[in-house]
């Protein structure tokens, strides 16, 4: 089974945005400035977080989005610094700051967990991608490289050097890779019309707001292009 349709309404969670300026900017792939409201920034962050949680493989790092949110968190913290800590408004804003920080931390934690689990696979896959399609940040790439080298060195000292010579180069055999054939639930963010699945063996009509059960491999490009969101 490649996909299952579920007739539901598109009901994204509302993101609050206390103390955030009304507009922030993001650089797109052509270096054109895109204006985003504080609500759109937080909704995009939450969508990136949920996608990362449910995607079997690591997705492209949302560097611009994370940087924008962190800058706004600094601004919110500055506004709260001089506020009355016994004021109800202060308590509500403090909860909002903590909520946003949790989402950012959880997003980054999800990525690090995948990097630790699939370090060799992720590094090799990212190495052959064009520079504009890399999925790791510079810091993540350095962490993945150092982590993989440390694990391989430890494994060599503990086990591999005691194995027969013809079995010491079997790193690819023991490599753990993400299961991109796993099925995931996804909701369409816009009408896509007929979309081919399984290399063209099947097709499905995807309408905005509809929920489907897909094989992740078939829809990963649509997740990256933000036509679908995982739920």
Backbone as CSV, one residue per row, in Angstrom:
resi,resn,N_x,N_y,N_z,CA_x,CA_y,CA_z,C_x,C_y,C_z
1,UNK,0.849,-1.190,0.000,0.000,0.000,0.000,0.879,1.231,0.000
2,UNK,0.725,2.093,-0.995,1.563,3.270,-1.096,0.930,4.493,-0.470
3,UNK,-0.395,4.597,-0.476,-1.020,5.748,0.145,-2.445,5.437,0.517
4,UNK,-2.930,6.116,1.561,-4.305,5.990,1.994,-4.842,7.391,2.188
5,UNK,-6.052,7.689,1.686,-6.637,9.013,1.817,-7.446,9.112,3.098
6,UNK,-7.410,10.283,3.717,-8.233,10.577,4.874,-8.892,11.920,4.623
7,UNK,-10.205,11.989,4.596,-10.910,13.238,4.353,-11.001,14.019,5.660
8,UNK,-10.131,15.003,5.811,-10.147,15.852,6.993,-9.976,17.280,6.564
9,UNK,-10.267,18.184,7.461,-10.038,19.591,7.181,-8.659,19.973,7.640
10,UNK,-8.087,20.937,6.959,-6.756,21.423,7.313,-6.865,22.301,8.546
11,UNK,-6.346,21.820,9.677,-6.472,22.555,10.925,-5.112,22.719,11.580
12,UNK,-4.232,23.556,11.021,-2.928,23.760,11.633,-3.062,24.441,12.973
13,UNK,-2.168,24.127,13.890,-2.199,24.741,15.194,-1.825,26.207,15.082
14,UNK,-2.488,27.019,15.871,-2.185,28.436,15.870,-0.944,28.682,16.718
15,UNK,-0.072,29.505,16.220,1.135,29.844,16.967,0.990,31.249,17.517
16,UNK,1.232,31.417,18.787,1.147,32.742,19.371,2.450,33.468,19.155
17,UNK,2.436,34.788,19.366,3.641,35.544,19.030,3.763,36.788,19.896
18,UNK,3.643,36.613,21.193,3.738,37.754,22.078,5.117,38.380,22.012
19,UNK,5.132,39.725,21.987,6.358,40.518,22.039,7.213,40.439,20.800
20,UNK,6.855,39.656,19.801,7.653,39.599,18.590,7.309,40.779,17.700
21,UNK,8.292,41.389,17.034,7.991,42.437,16.073,7.091,41.883,14.979
22,UNK,6.333,42.755,14.347,5.329,42.306,13.392,5.918,41.735,12.117
23,UNK,7.116,42.157,11.732,7.699,41.642,10.493,9.180,41.367,10.677
24,UNK,9.619,40.239,10.158,11.035,39.904,10.105,11.328,39.449,8.699
25,UNK,12.610,39.373,8.335,12.945,39.033,6.959,13.785,37.785,6.898
26,UNK,13.666,37.088,5.752,14.430,35.866,5.502,14.994,35.949,4.102
27,UNK,16.202,35.404,3.905,16.807,35.369,2.587,16.419,34.081,1.896
28,UNK,15.837,34.173,0.687,15.498,32.956,-0.045,16.681,32.517,-0.875
29,UNK,16.486,31.464,-1.705,17.595,30.867,-2.446,18.197,31.822,-3.461
30,UNK,17.474,32.860,-3.868,17.992,33.830,-4.826,18.442,35.104,-4.136
31,UNK,18.614,35.066,-2.801,19.065,36.206,-2.015,18.090,37.367,-2.064
32,UNK,16.821,37.118,-2.358,15.796,38.147,-2.288,15.213,38.132,-0.881
33,UNK,14.969,39.318,-0.342,14.460,39.404,1.011,12.972,39.106,1.023
34,UNK,12.566,38.195,1.929,11.164,37.828,2.068,10.689,38.312,3.433
35,UNK,9.620,39.101,3.447,9.055,39.576,4.698,8.132,38.517,5.278
36,UNK,8.329,38.203,6.556,7.493,37.230,7.241,7.001,37.868,8.528
37,UNK,5.726,37.688,8.827,5.202,38.167,10.099,5.698,37.252,11.214
38,UNK,5.602,37.741,12.450,6.048,36.930,13.583,5.257,35.627,13.667
39,UNK,3.965,35.696,13.334,3.143,34.493,13.344,3.636,33.497,12.304
40,UNK,3.980,33.966,11.108,4.467,33.071,10.053,5.800,32.449,10.441
41,UNK,6.650,33.224,11.108,7.946,32.686,11.548,7.735,31.535,12.531
42,UNK,6.868,31.746,13.510,6.643,30.708,14.512,5.930,29.492,13.925
43,UNK,5.017,29.717,13.011,4.352,28.591,12.353,5.346,27.799,11.506
44,UNK,6.253,28.497,10.828,7.272,27.814,10.025,8.213,27.009,10.907
45,UNK,8.577,27.575,12.059,9.431,26.860,13.000,8.743,25.604,13.508
46,UNK,7.470,25.733,13.880,6.744,24.571,14.391,6.592,23.501,13.310
47,UNK,6.362,23.925,12.063,6.230,22.969,10.960,7.559,22.245,10.713
48,UNK,8.671,22.992,10.748,9.988,22.370,10.572,10.274,21.365,11.686
49,UNK,9.876,21.703,12.889,10.075,20.825,14.047,9.282,19.527,13.890
50,UNK,7.993,19.630,13.554,7.160,18.438,13.390,7.652,17.588,12.222
51,UNK,8.007,18.223,11.121,8.540,17.475,9.977,9.791,16.695,10.374
52,UNK,10.675,17.349,11.127,11.921,16.696,11.531,11.646,15.528,12.468
53,UNK,10.662,15.666,13.326,10.333,14.596,14.273,9.827,13.353,13.571
54,UNK,9.044,13.520,12.511,8.393,12.381,11.875,9.094,11.893,10.613
55,UNK,10.054,12.625,10.097,10.787,12.187,8.908,11.849,11.159,9.314
56,UNK,11.933,10.030,8.626,12.956,9.032,8.966,14.370,9.536,8.749
57,UNK,14.584,10.324,7.697,15.906,10.846,7.365,15.989,12.309,7.767
58,UNK,17.215,12.807,7.888,17.394,14.211,8.256,16.968,15.108,7.094
59,UNK,16.305,16.206,7.413,15.846,17.164,6.416,16.808,18.350,6.359
60,UNK,16.720,19.189,5.333,17.606,20.358,5.263,17.454,21.234,6.502
61,UNK,18.585,21.721,6.992,18.594,22.555,8.192,18.007,23.928,7.891
62,UNK,17.060,24.357,8.711,16.406,25.655,8.521,17.213,26.734,9.242
63,UNK,18.377,27.032,8.688,19.300,27.947,9.363,18.726,29.351,9.509
64,UNK,18.188,29.910,8.411,17.661,31.272,8.462,16.511,31.364,9.461
65,UNK,15.665,30.354,9.482,14.511,30.358,10.375,14.945,30.309,11.834
66,UNK,15.896,29.432,12.148,16.384,29.318,13.529,17.047,30.614,13.966
67,UNK,17.836,31.218,13.086,18.505,32.467,13.437,17.495,33.575,13.703
68,UNK,16.443,33.654,12.880,15.417,34.672,13.095,14.730,34.484,14.442
69,UNK,14.386,33.239,14.762,13.696,32.976,16.022,14.600,33.286,17.211
70,UNK,15.868,32.914,17.132,16.781,33.187,18.237,16.972,34.686,18.442
71,UNK,17.027,35.456,17.353,17.135,36.914,17.483,15.891,37.486,18.154
72,UNK,14.736,36.975,17.796,13.509,37.464,18.399,13.404,37.055,19.870
73,UNK,13.954,35.895,20.207,13.972,35.486,21.613,14.826,36.432,22.441
74,UNK,15.943,36.863,21.881,16.791,37.844,22.578,16.011,39.130,22.812
75,UNK,15.293,39.567,21.788,14.476,40.781,21.897,13.406,40.621,22.977
76,UNK,12.761,39.469,23.016,11.721,39.222,24.013,12.307,39.182,25.422
77,UNK,13.483,38.568,25.567,14.135,38.514,26.869,14.484,39.918,27.354
78,UNK,14.936,40.776,26.455,15.266,42.154,26.828,14.021,42.894,27.300
79,UNK,12.892,42.671,26.628,11.647,43.309,27.027,11.173,42.828,28.395
80,UNK,11.432,41.574,28.693,10.986,41.014,29.967,11.905,41.379,31.125
81,UNK,13.144,41.761,30.812,14.130,42.012,31.864,13.678,43.092,32.838
82,UNK,13.021,44.113,32.290,12.598,45.210,33.166,11.161,45.126,33.625
83,UNK,10.502,44.009,33.350,9.082,43.871,33.693,8.910,43.394,35.134
84,UNK,7.737,43.639,35.676,7.394,43.192,37.028,7.128,41.692,36.992
85,UNK,7.937,40.928,37.708,7.830,39.475,37.666,6.553,38.952,38.316
86,UNK,5.849,39.786,39.036,4.588,39.369,39.646,3.385,39.717,38.782
87,UNK,3.650,40.374,37.675,2.576,40.773,36.771,2.119,39.566,35.951
88,UNK,0.809,39.418,35.799,0.274,38.293,35.029,0.770,38.327,33.590
89,UNK,0.885,39.522,33.003,1.358,39.644,31.632,2.792,39.133,31.504
90,UNK,3.623,39.413,32.516,4.998,38.903,32.516,5.001,37.379,32.511
91,UNK,4.143,36.775,33.338,4.101,35.313,33.445,3.695,34.693,32.116
92,UNK,2.697,35.296,31.457,2.239,34.772,30.165,3.344,34.875,29.123
93,UNK,4.020,36.023,29.076,5.106,36.206,28.102,6.277,35.278,28.403
94,UNK,6.566,35.070,29.689,7.661,34.154,30.053,7.328,32.730,29.599
95,UNK,6.098,32.310,29.748,5.690,30.982,29.282,5.840,30.872,27.777
96,UNK,5.520,31.950,27.065,5.655,31.930,25.609,7.118,31.810,25.195
97,UNK,7.993,32.554,25.867,9.432,32.457,25.584,9.927,31.035,25.826
98,UNK,9.525,30.451,26.945,9.951,29.088,27.264,9.423,28.090,26.238
99,UNK,8.194,28.316,25.763,7.611,27.424,24.764,8.413,27.460,23.465
100,UNK,8.773,28.657,23.041,9.533,28.797,21.793,10.919,28.192,21.944
101,UNK,11.538,28.440,23.097,12.861,27.846,23.336,12.793,26.321,23.305
102,UNK,11.721,25.758,23.851,11.564,24.305,23.837,11.471,23.789,22.406
103,UNK,10.715,24.470,21.545,10.554,24.027,20.167,11.897,24.056,19.440
104,UNK,12.655,25.146,19.624,13.969,25.251,18.981,14.888,24.134,19.480
105,UNK,14.930,23.942,20.801,15.805,22.917,21.379,15.399,21.521,20.906
106,UNK,14.103,21.259,20.857,13.630,19.946,20.421,13.956,19.716,18.949
107,UNK,13.814,20.751,18.136,14.157,20.651,16.710,15.626,20.280,16.535
108,UNK,16.502,20.982,17.243,17.935,20.703,17.130,18.284,19.335,17.718
109,UNK,17.591,18.966,18.793,17.843,17.661,19.423,17.453,16.512,18.488
110,UNK,16.321,16.662,17.790,15.893,15.639,16.829,16.955,15.420,15.757
111,UNK,17.507,16.526,15.272,18.526,16.432,14.230,19.788,15.755,14.761
112,UNK,20.197,16.098,15.965,21.402,15.487,16.527,21.210,13.988,16.769
113,UNK,20.015,13.598,17.173,19.748,12.170,17.376,19.879,11.396,16.068
114,UNK,19.371,11.975,14.982,19.506,11.322,13.676,20.967,11.284,13.245
115,UNK,21.685,12.371,13.473,23.097,12.419,13.084,23.892,11.362,13.836
116,UNK,23.622,11.200,15.113,24.332,10.190,15.891,23.990,8.777,15.423
117,UNK,22.743,8.565,15.053,22.308,7.227,14.638,22.792,6.879,13.236
118,UNK,22.747,7.853,12.321,23.047,7.589,10.909,24.237,8.404,10.417
119,UNK,25.210,8.641,11.264,26.305,9.564,10.942,26.979,9.247,9.609
120,UNK,27.383,8.017,9.405,28.106,7.655,8.180,27.224,7.866,6.951
121,UNK,25.996,7.412,7.021,25.066,7.566,5.892,24.819,9.036,5.579
122,UNK,24.557,9.843,6.600,24.243,11.254,6.392,25.437,11.994,5.800
123,UNK,26.627,11.710,6.289,27.829,12.380,5.766,28.069,12.010,4.307
124,UNK,27.936,10.734,3.974,28.159,10.301,2.596,27.103,10.886,1.659
125,UNK,25.847,10.892,2.104,24.773,11.421,1.264,24.945,12.923,1.049
126,UNK,25.332,13.631,2.094,25.489,15.084,1.984,26.701,15.455,1.138
127,UNK,27.709,14.587,1.112,28.934,14.886,0.370,28.700,14.952,-1.131
128,UNK,27.714,14.219,-1.643,27.476,14.178,-3.087,26.381,15.148,-3.515
129,UNK,25.780,15.865,-2.572,24.742,16.831,-2.926,25.381,18.155,-3.352
130,UNK,24.715,18.889,-4.253,25.207,20.233,-4.603,25.246,21.120,-3.363
131,UNK,26.074,22.154,-3.409,26.268,23.011,-2.239,24.966,23.634,-1.756
132,UNK,24.053,23.942,-2.676,22.790,24.573,-2.297,21.781,23.572,-1.752
133,UNK,22.101,22.280,-1.837,21.171,21.243,-1.388,21.677,20.494,-0.161
134,UNK,22.768,20.978,0.463,23.283,20.328,1.656,22.241,20.356,2.762
135,UNK,22.201,19.312,3.564,21.190,19.224,4.620,21.735,19.523,6.009
136,UNK,23.052,19.563,6.153,23.650,19.816,7.457,24.208,21.234,7.521
137,UNK,24.128,21.832,8.699,24.831,23.092,8.923,26.316,22.794,9.089
138,UNK,27.143,23.819,9.058,28.589,23.614,9.235,28.882,22.979,10.591
139,UNK,28.202,23.455,11.622,28.421,22.904,12.968,27.973,21.446,13.037
140,UNK,26.849,21.128,12.407,26.369,19.745,12.405,27.311,18.841,11.635
141,UNK,27.840,19.338,10.523,28.760,18.533,9.723,30.030,18.228,10.512
142,UNK,30.543,19.215,11.221,31.741,18.996,12.043,31.437,18.005,13.162
143,UNK,30.285,18.161,13.810,29.913,17.226,14.871,29.779,15.813,14.318
144,UNK,29.108,15.668,13.165,28.906,14.346,12.569,30.237,13.700,12.217
145,UNK,31.156,14.493,11.652,32.472,13.959,11.285,33.247,13.507,12.511
146,UNK,33.303,14.359,13.534,34.032,14.018,14.757,33.395,12.813,15.452
147,UNK,32.069,12.785,15.490,31.368,11.684,16.151,31.629,10.370,15.419
148,UNK,31.519,10.397,14.092,31.732,9.174,13.311,33.167,8.671,13.465
149,UNK,34.123,9.578,13.416,35.528,9.174,13.572,35.778,8.581,14.955
150,UNK,35.178,9.171,15.982,35.358,8.665,17.345,34.767,7.264,17.498
151,UNK,33.552,7.071,16.945,32.907,5.754,17.041,33.706,4.704,16.274
152,UNK,34.151,5.054,15.068,34.909,4.098,14.263,36.243,3.752,14.921
153,UNK,36.900,4.748,15.514,38.172,4.486,16.192,37.959,3.597,17.411
154,UNK,36.899,3.879,18.172,36.597,3.049,19.341,36.265,1.619,18.912
155,UNK,35.453,1.488,17.860,35.074,0.163,17.371,36.301,-0.599,16.860
156,UNK,37.226,0.132,16.218,38.439,-0.521,15.713,39.293,-1.038,16.859
157,UNK,39.503,-0.182,17.880,40.343,-0.594,19.009,39.713,-1.746,19.795
158,UNK,38.382,-1.744,19.857,37.702,-2.736,20.676,37.482,-4.057,19.957
159,UNK,37.176,-4.001,18.658,36.765,-5.211,17.948,37.529,-5.446,16.651
160,UNK,37.502,-4.453,15.754,37.946,-4.682,14.378,39.377,-5.169,14.291
161,UNK,40.277,-4.610,15.077,41.691,-4.999,14.962,41.942,-6.449,15.373
162,UNK,40.956,-7.053,16.026,41.090,-8.452,16.415,40.444,-9.394,15.398
163,UNK,39.831,-8.826,14.372,39.149,-9.632,13.357,40.120,-9.993,12.236
164,UNK,39.796,-11.024,11.451,40.636,-11.343,10.290,40.740,-10.146,9.352
165,UNK,41.862,-10.019,8.669,42.129,-8.864,7.820,41.057,-8.660,6.752
166,UNK,40.546,-9.738,6.191,39.561,-9.607,5.107,38.192,-9.157,5.600
167,UNK,38.009,-9.004,6.923,36.740,-8.513,7.467,36.876,-7.140,8.128
168,UNK,38.067,-6.570,8.053,38.278,-5.301,8.747,37.765,-4.102,7.958
169,UNK,37.409,-4.276,6.705,36.925,-3.162,5.887,35.427,-3.283,5.594
170,UNK,34.680,-3.863,6.527,33.257,-4.088,6.324,32.405,-2.999,6.968
171,UNK,32.921,-1.765,6.988,32.196,-0.671,7.643,30.823,-0.460,7.032
172,UNK,30.720,-0.606,5.714,29.432,-0.378,5.045,28.401,-1.452,5.402
173,UNK,28.876,-2.645,5.729,27.952,-3.726,6.059,27.262,-3.448,7.390
174,UNK,27.982,-2.896,8.357,27.400,-2.642,9.679,26.786,-1.245,9.788
175,UNK,26.797,-0.490,8.704,26.257,0.871,8.724,24.748,0.852,8.913
176,UNK,24.251,1.762,9.754,22.813,1.911,9.995,22.292,3.014,9.085
177,UNK,21.206,2.728,8.365,20.622,3.717,7.451,19.158,3.926,7.813
178,UNK,18.629,5.119,7.571,17.213,5.373,7.882,16.294,4.577,6.969
179,UNK,15.141,4.216,7.488,14.163,3.447,6.728,13.264,4.412,5.957
180,UNK,13.673,4.793,4.763,12.884,5.745,3.971,11.672,5.083,3.322
181,UNK,11.524,3.773,3.493,10.331,3.088,3.006,9.233,3.035,4.067
182,UNK,9.502,3.631,5.233,8.475,3.695,6.276,7.326,4.584,5.812
183,UNK,6.129,4.317,6.318,4.959,5.097,5.946,4.734,6.226,6.954
184,UNK,4.349,7.379,6.452,4.139,8.562,7.279,2.818,9.225,6.885
185,UNK,2.212,9.931,7.826,1.024,10.719,7.542,1.455,12.118,7.099
186,UNK,0.822,12.604,6.051,1.155,13.938,5.538,-0.107,14.674,5.145
187,UNK,-0.084,15.995,5.348,-1.205,16.842,4.968,-0.749,17.799,3.866
188,UNK,-1.579,17.941,2.848,-1.246,18.816,1.724,-1.477,20.272,2.107
189,UNK,-0.518,21.127,1.785,-0.648,22.552,2.068,-1.220,23.315,0.874
190,UNK,-1.274,22.649,-0.284,-1.860,23.262,-1.474,-2.276,22.164,-2.443
191,UNK,-3.100,22.515,-3.429,-3.505,21.546,-4.446,-2.307,21.156,-5.309
192,UNK,-2.086,19.850,-5.446,-0.973,19.355,-6.259,-1.453,18.587,-7.488
193,UNK,-2.753,18.309,-7.556,-3.256,17.542,-8.691,-2.816,16.097,-8.606
194,UNK,-2.668,15.468,-9.763,-2.240,14.066,-9.815,-0.743,13.959,-9.542
195,UNK,-0.384,13.098,-8.596,1.024,12.915,-8.230,1.371,11.439,-8.331
196,UNK,2.469,11.125,-9.007,2.878,9.731,-9.232,3.599,9.179,-8.011
197,UNK,3.313,7.934,-7.689,3.934,7.239,-6.569,4.596,5.961,-7.060
198,UNK,5.601,5.518,-6.325,6.248,4.249,-6.636,6.836,4.196,-8.020
199,UNK,7.501,5.273,-8.442,8.126,5.284,-9.760,7.142,5.312,-10.904
200,UNK,5.957,5.858,-10.665,4.963,5.969,-11.724,3.964,4.839,-11.777
201,UNK,4.081,3.863,-10.862,3.158,2.728,-10.862,1.755,3.150,-10.435
202,UNK,1.666,4.153,-9.563,0.381,4.619,-9.066,0.377,6.140,-9.088
203,UNK,-0.809,6.704,-9.037,-0.945,8.156,-8.918,-2.109,8.458,-8.002
204,UNK,-2.063,9.647,-7.417,-3.109,10.040,-6.483,-3.372,11.527,-6.651
205,UNK,-4.616,11.920,-6.485,-4.992,13.327,-6.580,-4.866,13.954,-5.189
206,UNK,-3.960,14.902,-5.063,-3.689,15.529,-3.767,-4.312,16.917,-3.752
207,UNK,-5.258,17.115,-2.830,-5.929,18.399,-2.686,-5.495,19.076,-1.390
208,UNK,-5.533,20.391,-1.390,-5.145,21.155,-0.205,-5.980,20.731,1.003
209,UNK,-5.301,20.465,2.121,-5.981,20.075,3.351,-6.223,18.594,3.499
210,UNK,-6.034,17.822,2.426,-6.261,16.377,2.514,-5.101,15.701,3.240
211,UNK,-5.414,14.626,3.942,-4.417,13.870,4.699,-4.265,12.494,4.072
212,UNK,-3.026,12.071,3.886,-2.738,10.787,3.238,-1.682,10.031,4.032
213,UNK,-1.658,8.740,3.810,-0.598,7.882,4.338,0.290,7.500,3.172
214,UNK,1.530,7.999,3.187,2.469,7.793,2.084,3.686,7.004,2.541
215,UNK,4.350,6.384,1.571,5.699,5.902,1.811,6.624,7.119,1.750
216,UNK,7.461,7.285,2.772,8.249,8.508,2.882,9.113,8.763,1.655
217,UNK,9.695,7.724,1.091,10.565,7.877,-0.072,9.848,8.612,-1.216
218,UNK,8.537,8.359,-1.374,7.787,8.918,-2.492,7.524,10.415,-2.344
219,UNK,7.503,10.905,-1.110,7.086,12.295,-0.914,8.156,13.186,-0.294
220,UNK,9.341,12.669,-0.075,10.379,13.509,0.545,10.598,14.826,-0.202
221,UNK,10.649,14.825,-1.552,10.810,16.115,-2.243,9.684,17.097,-1.949
222,UNK,8.458,16.593,-1.781,7.324,17.466,-1.490,7.409,18.034,-0.078
223,UNK,7.985,17.282,0.849,8.200,17.787,2.209,9.237,18.899,2.182
224,UNK,10.326,18.678,1.458,11.392,19.670,1.395,10.910,20.954,0.713
225,UNK,10.064,20.810,-0.301,9.540,21.978,-1.026,8.346,22.617,-0.310
226,UNK,7.964,22.020,0.845,6.886,22.546,1.691,5.510,22.469,1.022
227,UNK,5.327,21.525,0.088,4.005,21.278,-0.470,3.188,20.393,0.480
228,UNK,3.878,19.546,1.253,3.243,18.687,2.241,3.892,18.948,3.594
229,UNK,3.144,18.635,4.639,3.702,18.687,6.000,3.365,17.397,6.712
230,UNK,4.312,16.871,7.470,4.081,15.638,8.225,3.266,15.939,9.468
231,UNK,2.461,14.969,9.869,1.608,15.141,11.048,1.649,13.881,11.901
